[in-house]
Amino acid sequence: MKKEIILDNVVIEAVAAEGKAVAHVDGIALFVQFAVPGDVVRVKVTKKKKNYMEGFILEMITPSKDRLEPFCKYFSVCGGCKWQPLPYPMQLEAKRQQVEDQLVRIGHLEVPEIRPTVASDKTIYYRNKLEFTFSERRWLYPGENPEEIAPADRLGLGFHVGRFFDKVLDVRECFLQDSPSNEIRNFIRQFAIDNSLSFFNIREHVGFLRNMIVRTTQKGEVMLIIVFFNDDAEARTSLLDAVAARFPQIVSLYYVINGKANDSITDQECILYKGEEAIYETMENLRFKIGPKSFYQTNTAQAYKLYGVAREFAALTGNEVVYDLYTGTGTIAQFISSRASKVIGIEYVPEAIEDAEANARANGIGNCEFFAGDMKDVLKPDFIAAHGRPDVIILDPPRAGIHPDVAKVILDAAPQRMVYVSCNPASQARDLAILCNSGNDDGPHYRITAVQPVDMFPHTHHVENVVALEKC
């Protein structure tokens, strides 16, 4: 049995990666969750390696002068919004520092001074989409005895607890999505209990109610998608009718029957039960259709700032051919289209391209073309010859970044400028190293001219980063 390690009077020094904070004990880095620089704490070590340790706070000896009281009662259990005790200006600086660490210290890239992180105007109620899970057996707090809890109080509707696929935290009030998200969720929970509608058992794969997704717009439109594990027409209809009658803000009501082993509905049919087939979001003079499976940035107001940075870095004059790679539903492509000669959007998911084309038609945009397929297969010399060599390439790939083959294709296209938008500065740093050092292989050589972090997710360690590159 390993000896328990308890460390007293640990002084937290700085914010670290992945939402943790760091201290040093006898020259060894100690990473601690939910700590704030300046805290003096007692720590229980959960992992000890040669060069670092990890642990959690057993006792707060002296709180930092900067520490704030968490505003959410589920703090530290839910797993989200880990930076609630950290003042927002410190969060922004920590995100800027995170970008600098990834690009300079780890990526060994030459960068200009990194701009201060663009703040989000809203630090709560900023998400336009949330997914909740029904659970027959909710997460129990220390001291709760399942034998003493009434069956109805054993049910949960909320978020998965970190590291436990089968544990769902029952959430009555979440500060991530504006009204009526909480009201809808709580109404459905109570209706299900009152009418004996069973909650899903994730381990045994039994139960009726599985998931629910709430999407909202800045104008107050709501789309609700309820996912059932199996179909009971009478029970399903009673629930959907009750929700529609209680919440007139729900302009689009869908349901899904998902009997698969996993929760994803991307390969499932979304059936419109009542209302409109989509909700709509606006950005400047553009209107974007959002269906039940559509991708749209989850912080709408901040997405506008993010796209504004991308447009600024593209430095368009109206004469450029722009390739928007990983275009998704074409939001960036259409956002910049008025300042370009032509925009070519490429995306792997065919359904996203269908949304992009529909949005472009609805917005009266005639200089955008969209293509579906694997980037390295689509972006070939004959494709470039047919559609024009790009003057500017904009990249907004998934968290994993771009494949080396895609990097080679981009370098072969040799645009004058590139704009790389990333939700993962680590993979971005790796890709930028390839793009910036390509001149060593007799290819075009690029230099980084600007770096702008953008805070899309306040109270979390996640950061979006935009980098501008110029061909030397």
N, C-alpha and C positions, 0 to 999 in steps of 0.2 A: 504494500500500500504506500502510495507516494505521500511524502510529508506535506502537510498543509503549509502554505507560505502566506503570512500576513505581514504587510508593510505598513508601519505607522508614520504619521507626519509627512506624507508624500506631498510635495508642492507641485501642482500642475503648472507646466511652463508655457505650453502653446497648443493651438489647434493642430491636429494631425489629419491624415487621410482617413477616408471612409467614415467620417463623422466622429472620430475618436479624438481624444486629447493626449498629450504626451508629457511625461516627466522622465527624469533620469535618476536611477538609484544605483550607486556605486559604479557610475559610468555606463550602465546598461539602460537602454530606452525601455520605458514602461508605458504601454498604451492603455488608456482607460476610457470607457464609454460614459457619456452623460456628464462629463467634467468640463469645467470652465477654467481658463488660465487664471491663476491666483488662488484657486481652491486649495486648501490643505485638507487632505483626506486620508482615511485608513482604507487600504486596498487589499482585497483577497486576490492572489494570483491564480489565474486559470490556465495559463500556458507559459512555460519557461523554456526558451531556446538559448542558444549560445550568445546571440547578439541582441535579443529583445525579450520582453515579457508582455503578457496581456493580463488584465484583471478588471474587477469591477469595484465600485465604491461600497465598502461595508459601513462606513461612518463618515459623515461630513464633520470634520473637526472645526474648520473655519472657512465659511464660504467666501468666495471671491467678491470683492466690492462690485464687480461687473455682473455677477450672477443675477438672473431674473427668475421669478417664480413661473414655472410652466403653466400655460393657460389651459391646457387640455388634461383632463383627469386620467386619460389613458397613456400619458407620457411614460416612456420607458418600457411599457408592456406592448403597445401597438407595434413598435418598431419604426414607425414613420416620424417625421418632424423631430429628429433627435437633437436639433440645435435650439430648441425652445428656450433654454436657460441663457443662451448666448445673444447679447444685444445685436440687433440687425446690422449696424455698421461693422461690427466685428465679423459677422458672417460674410459680408461682402468682401472684406479684406482677406479673410481666410480662403475664399474661392479664388480671388486674384492670385494669392500665394500658391494655391494648389496648381493653377495653370502654369505659373512660373516654374514651380518645381518640376512638373512633368516635361515642359518644353526645354528648359535650360539645364537643370541638374541631372535629369534622367535622359532626356533626348539629346542633350549636348548641342542644341541648336542656337544659332545666333539670332537674337530677336531684338527689336527696338523696345523701349520702355513699355511695359504692359499697362494698358489703360485700366483705370478703376472699374470694377464690376458694375454693369448697368443694373440699378436697383429695380425691383418690382414695386409698382405703386401699391399693390395689395399684397400683404404678407399672410393674410388668412382669406378663406373663401375665394381662392384664385383659380381653382381647377374647374374645367368644364366637363370632366368625365371622371366617374368613379365606379368601380365594380365592387359589389359586396357578395359575400358567400353565406348561404344558409348552413347551419350545422345543428345536428341532433344533439351534440354534446359540446357545449361551448368551453372555452378556456376557463379553468378555475383558478382563482387567486389563492395564494398561500393562506391556509386556515379554513378554506371552504371544504366541507365534507359532502361529497356527492350523494351520500346516503340520506343526508338531511335536507336536500334541496328538492323542492317540488318539481315535477316533470316539466311544467311550463317554464320555470326559471332555469332549467338546464339547457334550453334552446338558445342558439346564438345567430345573429345576423350582423356581420361586420367584416373585419379584415383578418387574414391569416396572420398568426403570430410568427415572428421571425424564427427561422430554422425548423419550424414544425409544420409540415404540409397538412396535417390533419387537425390542427388547433386553430379555432376561429374565435377571435375576441368579439364579444357582443358589444356593439357600439351604439349608444343612444344619441350622442351628439358629436359630430365630426366638424372640425373647423376648416376643412379643405374645400368644401363645395357649398355654395350659397343656397338659401331657401328656394324651393321647398324640398331639397334633397333629404334632409333629416326627417322632415315630416312624412314624406312618402315612405321611407324605410320603416319608421316606427308604426305607421298605419298598417303596412303590409304584415309586419311581425304580429301585431295584435289581432288583425283579421285572421291570419293563419292559425293562431292559437285558439281564437274563439270558434273557428270552424273546423278544428281538428285536421288541418292540412299539415302533413308530415314534412319535417325538415330533413335535409340530405345527411346521410351517414357516409362520410368520405372514405372511411376504411372498408365498409361492407358494400358500398354502392347500392344503397336502398334509400327510398324517400322520394318525395314529390317535388319540393321546392329546392332548386339547386343554386342559382345565382341571380343577381339583378344588376343591371347597368343603368346609371342615370347620366344623361348628357344634357347640358344646358347651353344657352346662348346668352350673350350680353343683354339681349332684349327681353329675356325672361322666358323664352320658349323652352320646353322640356321634352326630351325623348326618354321613354322608359322601355327597357327591354327586360322581360322576366324569362328566365331560363328554367324549364321544368325537366326533371330527369325522365319522366314518362308522361303519357298523355291521359289525363282524366278530364274529359270535355266538360263535365258538369262542374267540377271543382275549379278548373281553369277559368271557365266563363264567369263563375261567381266572383272570383278574385279580380279578374280584369275589369269587369263591370263596376265593382265597388271602387276600385282605384280611379277609374275614369270619372265616375260620378263625384268622387271626393276632391279631385284635383283637376280643375279645368285648364290649368297651365300645361298639362300634358297634351301637347298637340300631335304627338306621334307615339302610339302605343304598339309595341311589338311583343311577340313571344317566340320562344325557340324550344323545341323538344330535343334535348341533348342526352342521349343514352350512352355516350362514349365514356372511355376511361378518364379522359382529361376534360378540363373546363373550356377549352378554346372553342369559340363559335365561328371561326373563320371559314370552316368547311361545312357549316350547318345552315339550313334555311331559316332566315328571319321572316316570320309571318306577320304582316301588318294586320293588327286586330281592329284598330280604330284610329281615325285621324289621318294626318298627312304622312307621306312616305319618307319625308326628310324634314330636318330643321335647317335653318340658314344662318350663317355668320357673315358679317361684313367687315371689310378692311379697306380703308380709303374708299374708292368708288367700286370696289369689287365685292361680289357676293358669292359665297361658297356653300355648296350643298353638302350637308352632312347626313349620311345614312347610318344605319345601325353598325356597319362594319368599316365606315370611313375612317382614315387616319386624319387627325387634325391636332395641331399642337394643343396640349392640355391647359396651357395658360394663355388665353386668347390675347389679353392686353399686352403681355410680354412678348408674344409671338410677333406682334406688330413692330416692337422695338428691335427684335432679333432680325427680322427681315429688312428693317431699315438699315441696320449695320451691314448686312450682306449687300444691299443695293449700293450703299456708300462705298464699300470696299471694291465693288465691281467697276466703279468709276466709268459708267457708261455715258456715251455721247449721242447715242441714237443710231450709230452706224455699225454696231458690233453684232456678230453672230455669237450667241451665248448657248452653251450646252449646260443644262441643269441635270446633273447626274444624281440618281436616287431621288427623283422628283416627287415621289409619293403621289398625292392628288394634285400636284402642279401648283401649289400655293406660291412658292418662291418664283417659279417661272412666270406666272401671271402677274405677280407683284412687280417684277422688273420689266415686263414686256413693253410698257409704254416708252421705255428709254433704250430699247434695243431694236435692231433691224429685224432680227429673227431669233426665236428661242426654241431650242430642241430639248425636250424633256425625255429622259429615259428612266424606266423603273422596272423592277423585276416582277412586281405583282400586277397581273392584267386588270384586276378589278379596280385598282387604284388609277390606272391609266384611263379606264372608262369614266371614272369620276372626274379626272383632270380634263378630259375632252368635253364632258357635259358642262363643267364649270366654265371653260373657255368659251363655249358656244353661248351660254347664258350671259356671260359678261361682254359679249361682242368682240372678243379678242381674235384677230385673224392671223397674227404672226407667231403663234405657238403651235408646234407639232409635238405629238407625244408618241412614244414607242415603248412597247413592253418586251422585256427579255433580259438575259444575263448581260451585265455591262461589258464584260470582256468579249462576248460573242457578238453583241450589237455594234460596238464602237470599233469597226474595222475600216481599213482604208477605203473600201468601196462605199461604205455608209458616209464617211466624211466627204468623199468626192461628190456624192449625190446631194448632200445637205449643206455643204460648205464647211471649210475648216474653222474651228472655233477661235474667236479672238479672246473669249473669256470662258472659263469653265467654273461652274459652281458645284461644290460637292457637299452633300448632306447625308452621309452614309449611316447605317445602323451603328450601335455601340462598338461592334467588333472592328469597325473601320473598313478600309478597302483591301481587297486581295492584291498581292503583288502583281498578278497578271493585269489587273485593272490599272495599277500605277504605271505599268509599262505602256499600256494603251494610251493613257493620258499623256505621258511624256512623248509618245510618238505623235500625238495630235499637236503638241507644242503650242499651246495658247500663250498669248502675251501675258495674261493675268489669270490667277486662280483665286477663288474664295472657298475656304474649307470651313464648313460649319460642322461642329461635332458636339455630341453629348458626352463624350468620353475623352478628356485631354490625354490620357495615356495612349490609347490607340492612335489618336491624332498625332501625337509626338512621333510615334513610330513611323507613320505614313509620311509625315513632313520630312523626316530624316531621309527617306528614299527620294522624295521629290526634290529636296534641296541639294542632295549630294549626287544627283544624276549626272552632273557634268563630269564626274570622274570616269564615267563610262562612255564618254564622247556623245552624250545626249544633251538636251537643253538643261541649263542650270537656272535654278530659281532662288530668290532670296525673300525672306519674310519682311514685309514692310509695315505691318500693323497687326496687333493682337487685341481683341476685345472680348473679355468674359461677359456673359449675360446671365443674370439670375432668373431662371425659369421656375425654380422650386424653393421658395423661402423656407427656412427652418430645416433644410436638409443639406447634405454635403454635395449634392449634385449641382453641376454647373455646365452651362452651354458655352462653347468658345468659338469665336470666329477669327480666322486668320487670313490675311491678305498676302498673296505671293505675286512677285513680279519676275518675269524672265530677264535674266541678265544679258 
